[in-house]
Amino acid sequence: MLRFKLDENFSPSLTELFKAHNYDAESVLDEQLSGAPDSDIYEVCRQENRCLITFDLDFANILRFPAESTQGIVVIRTNQIITLEVMKQMLEILLQLFESSSPTGCLWILEPHQLRIRKPKE
């Protein structure tokens, strides 16, 4: 089963969306990791076997944060101001995608009308 960690830019309450779909989800904020260096968040996700979901474009740096050794990294890009409603909409799109695809080992860049996937080299 996929397990997730929502980065600090997400309201911790949004973990409930994942739990409603029977996924294990935690929040960086609930775990007092707010303000932690990106490298620490990355390592915690790796150790806990969790896919990181974030708005932080720094995590799209495949040299610094290789997705191959993770349960996946999902970077969400919007073309609008990020509100709670926008967060919910983007996460609902993700939850639909998870029904047919797994982010494990991949970097996903999710935009409102496009999903780009960087898969591990075989």
Residue pairs with C-beta under 8 A, 6 or more apart in sequence:
1 22
1 23
1 24
2 23
2 24
2 51
2 71
2 98
2 102
2 103
2 104
3 23
3 24
3 25
3 48
3 49
3 50
3 51
3 71
4 15
4 18
4 23
4 24
4 25
4 26
4 50
4 51
4 52
4 53
5 25
5 26
5 27
5 28
5 41
5 44
5 45
5 48
5 50
5 51
5 52
5 53
6 12
6 14
6 15
6 25
6 26
6 27
6 28
6 53
6 54
7 28
7 41
7 52
7 53
7 54
7 55
7 56
8 28
8 29
8 33
8 34
8 35
9 54
9 55
9 56
9 82
10 27
10 29
10 53
10 55
10 87
10 91
11 27
11 29
11 84
11 87
12 27
12 29
12 30
14 27
14 87
14 88
14 91
15 25
15 26
15 27
15 30
17 25
17 88
17 91
17 92
17 95
18 24
18 25
18 91
18 95
19 25
21 95
21 98
23 95
23 98
26 48
26 50
28 34
28 36
28 41
31 44
33 40
33 41
33 44
38 56
38 58
38 59
38 64
38 65
39 64
41 52
42 52
42 59
42 65
42 70
44 50
45 51
45 52
45 70
45 71
46 69
46 70
49 71
50 71
51 70
51 71
51 72
51 73
51 74
51 103
51 104
52 59
52 70
52 72
52 73
52 74
53 74
53 76
53 91
53 94
54 73
54 74
54 75
54 76
55 75
55 76
55 77
55 78
55 82
56 75
57 75
57 77
58 64
58 65
59 65
59 73
59 75
60 73
60 75
60 107
60 109
62 107
62 118
65 73
67 73
67 105
67 106
67 107
67 118
67 120
68 105
68 120
68 121
69 105
70 104
70 105
71 103
71 104
71 105
72 102
72 103
72 104
72 105
72 106
72 107
72 108
73 103
73 106
73 107
73 108
74 94
74 103
74 108
74 110
75 107
75 108
75 109
75 110
76 90
76 94
76 110
77 109
77 110
77 111
78 86
78 90
78 111
78 112
79 111
79 112
80 86
90 110
90 112
93 110
94 110
97 110
97 115
101 117
105 119
105 120
106 117
106 118
106 119
106 120
107 117
107 118
108 115
108 116
108 117
108 118
109 115
109 116
109 117
109 118
